[in-house]
Amino acid sequence: MRAAFVGKGGSGKTTLSALFSRHLAHSGARLVAIDGDINQHLAEALGLGDDETFTAPPLSARLGEIKDHLRGDNPRITSREAMIKTTPPGRGSRLLRLLGDDAVHTHHIQEVGGVPLMVTGEFDESDLGVACYHSKLGAVELYLNHLVDGPGEYVVVDMTAGADAFASGLFTRFDMTFLVAEPTRKGVSVYRQYRDHAEEFGVPVAVVGNKVTGEDDLLFLKEHVGDDLLTYFQHSSWVRAHEQGRPQGDLEPHNRHALRQLRTALDSRTKDWTAFQEHAVAFHLRNAAAWADRATGSDLAAQIDPGFRHGPDALGPTAA
């Protein structure tokens, strides 16, 4: 199952992404965490020390090689240049199994705090004024488009802040979106934007309150979010100590319970491969018409394989 953590900048979504990833890893679950934020801090939140370095190459650094691997022998995709971030798989494409022995997982994962982690890459100086961050996220979208995750397997993505997470079709690639909201007017204003966008595409969103310090904070969230409030995290001395580089003791009992509630909500979702593929096709056609046909000089609608059905049954000898 796939979970995205979204929310206003500073809401704590990276912290909760890390806590949830560690919670899953400590339970023995198979998972991959992905840092998809323009500010790449998930490794540090997972416990990467000041004297340690994340050495696995970012996904965006080898996007061409990733495209070559994923397109496989698909005759509808003629080259890496003709493959864009929304290109859906078809017959002949290489589908991925989570943590499989493939060119994506093998080269781009580094374990941090017991969690297998991939990163999109930072927005560097060469990108200034000539690129948007969604060019980095394209590798994540392609990865999720070609991944067949099975029962008991998880992908946790720390997404970009604010409504910017809806600037591409990536937001439809998840089984559950956890919107992290502080008990403030700014915190819940982002929720309203997400709710309206998500409802249009049937994307499930659950609100996770964060930095709650008392009953007044909880009542504020309930008033503005209503039944979409799944659970909440109290202000955590353990998290603050961890962020200061002096981890000690255990996460507070209430916050551990909230992590279990997140997993229960995610596990209760039913994987809908048909809807997943329909969304992939819809956003590919949108991108083709808006810019990609002109950019590639091709009719990218022809990349859609009407006979392809995504999911476990599509796994074959070309699946990594």
VENBEL-V7925 format. One line per field, one symbol per residue. ss: DSSP state (A for helix, B for strand, O for the rest). burial: b if it has 9 or more other C-alpha atoms within 8 Angstrom, else e. A space follows every 50 residues. Layout:
# VENBEL-V7925
ss = ???
burial = ???
This chain:
# VENBEL-V7925
ss = OBBBBBBOOOOOAAAAAAAAAAAAAAOOOBBBBBBOOOOOOAAAAAOOOO OOOOOOOOAAAAAAAAAAAAAOOOOOOOOOOOOOOOOOOOOOOOOBBOOO OOAAAAAAOBBBOOBBBBBOOOOOAAAOOOOOOAAAAAAAAAAAAABBOO OOBBBBBBOOOAAAAAOOAAAAOOOBBBBBBBOOAAAAAAAAAAAAAAAA AOOOBBBBBBBBOOAAAAAAAAAAAAAABBBBBBOOAAAAAAAOOOOOOO OOAAAAAAAAAAAAAAAOOOOOAAAAAAAAAAAAAAAAAAAAAAAAOOOA AAAOOOOOOOOAAAOOOOOO
burial = bbbbbbbbeebbbbbbbbbbbbbbbeeebbbbbbbbbeebebbebbebee eeeeebbbbbebbeebbbbbbbebebbeebebbeebbbbbebbbbbbbeb eeeebbebbbebeebbbbbbbeeeeebeeeeeeebbbbbbbbeebbbbbe eebbbbbbbbbbbebbeebebbbbbbbbbbbbbeeebbebbebbbebbbe eebbbbbbbbbbeeeebbebbbeebeeebbbbbbebebeebbbeeebeee beeebbebbebbeeebeeeeeeeeebbebbbebbbebbeeebbeeeeeeb eebbbeebebeeeebeebbb
